[in-house]
Amino acid sequence: MNISLESVPMGETGLQVSEISFGTWRFGRETDAGNLEIDREQAFDLLDTYEAAGGRFIDTADMYGEGKSERWIGQWLQERDREDFVIASKIYFPSREEPNGGGLNRKHLRRQIDLILDRLGTSYLDVLYTHRWDDATPAREFMRTLDGFVREGKVNYLGASTLRPNAWKLTKANELARQYGWEPFTVTQPRYNLVDREIEGEYMEMCHESGLGIVPWSPLAQGFLTGKYERDGELPADSTASDTDGWEGRYLTEENFQTLDVVQTVADEVGASPAQIAIAYQLHHPDITAPIIGARKTEQLTENLRAATVELSGEQFERLEQAAAGPFDELL
């Protein structure tokens, strides 16, 4: 494979993680036809491929595949040394139909953390993210509960996922943590890529100033930055992202295609694919810890992991950085 992922620091925690994280949101996910998008055998093959490239940073959530993702990761880990891997999961979405069956209330959090650890077959999580912000539960309440998980040894670090672009909510939670001597959020997981850039500015600056790691999801903009979509062309038969409500209106815009033109130009210059350039941009970004990539096939995963071998010059990085702002004819 000739890929050897490097380790990078996760913010100012001291924890070292792989420069590319592997996301398992497709594990056990049912399609509209009632089939599994990735079954257990495929999941193991993908995890093997990631491990062979030196990958040790695995991302999941309690609601992925209704728990199958965590369960399969746990079974895969049984043949390995748990201490070699950094495992992150997320908590928030409803797990049962009753008033306290979701959110960040203490009852739900305490029930779910034990279920997460049981499915993963481990005594602790390296990172626990709140999957969403819960306006129904005061930040003081869930930060106190999450701090308890750290004190009990069930969780090492706390993260906040998908708070874009509400930097003030994350700041508020961490101020409460400092006030009461609780564990703060030390890593964030927003959406970020070359066309979804809403965290640039205040949110990213807050993370930089506070020493928070940024582990972005969707570095390929749900497949748009792979280059397989064309202006006014038919959608590829293997497209799954395009099934998402509003996907075409969000991504298939002229502005985004002009950004993609810049990505393709840089890809041609260095002999890489557009997907590899989109990921390499994040690997070269000083404020990004590790982008999360996923795949349905091992060949696709290997191609995306090769982004770690792509070298961008300062001038190429700057062109990508400016791609969304234009003028595009000067960036090609």
Secondary structure, 3 states (H helix, E strand, C coil): CCCCCCEEECCCCCCEEECCEEECCCECCECCCCCECECHHHHHHHHHHHHHCCCCEEECCCCHHHHHHHHHHHHHHCCCCHHHCEEEEEECCCCCCCCCCCCCCHHHHHHHHHHHHHHHCCCCEEEEEECCCCCCCCHHHHHHHHHHHHHCCCEEEEEEECCCCCHHHHHHHHHHHHHHCCCCEEEEECECCCCCCCCCCHHHHHHHHHCCEECCECCCCCCHHHCCCCCCCCCCCCCCHHHCCCHHHHHCCHHHHHHHHHHHHHHHHHCCCHHHHHHHHHHCCCCCCCCEECCCCHHHHHHHHHHHHCCCCHHHHHHHHCCCCCCHHHCC
